[in-house]
Amino acid sequence: MRILTLLSLSAAIALSGCASSTMNSATGVDRRQLLLVSSDEINQTAAQGYQQVLTEARQKGVLNPNPAQLQRVQRIANRLIPQVNVYRPDARTWNWQVNTIKSNELNAYCAPGGKIMFYTGIIDRLKLTDDEIAAIMGHEMAHALREHGRERASRSSATQLGLSVLASAVGLTEGQTQLAGMATQLGLDLPFSRSQESEADSLGLELMARAGYNPQAAVTLWNKMSAASQGEPPQFLSTHPGSQTRIRTIQTLLPKVMPLYQQARR
């Protein structure tokens, strides 16, 4: 009962969110968000972390090792970035950066404020086409546009506050508090992270379509990712939706975004 009380309290805090961080989504991404932490604070921290990654990679000789590959990724970014104006005009003024790191990892990200990084492994190992790179980049840019990092920090602060208040109010032992925290993670945090991933899939699909990249490439991308990521954890224990779940969702969205792609190609 006490754990259920915590979950109810956390849910009530989350539902008291402000507004959607983006607008005009053709795929219906308009969920209201809890954004308690300052956007400037998150962006500044992300920029500092990104610069540290660049410095360390440069020192190791793994920063932007292939000029042609870097130019390819930057060219794709230069088509995607202007499309952010549809969802939030302020993002056009972000200090966007695009770099690559030589690594075998299947990884890429866009840190808050528009700091894009691609690991060479994801391009080389999966033999990505430009459309598939655009699918990844659009997904990662969508995380930044939706301020998912800021939202997670806000939610974490609210949940910790709720847990602290509940533990004090009902006299939970340390073990009971840890159990409540685990229940919160499985019942709220992981599904919430999966919902963010689904939002990034949807908005990223729109971004690539508006930039003239074929959204159908998102399906081939996730088929490649699925084949390269055998042994992924059960979906209920993962922060990401399963690959097949993602593919099915993307396929249902294709009729909404293909007209955007066709318009861009004209």
Order of alpha helices (4+ residues) and beta strands (2+ residues): alpha-alpha-alpha-beta-beta-beta-alpha-alpha-alpha-alpha-alpha-alpha-alpha
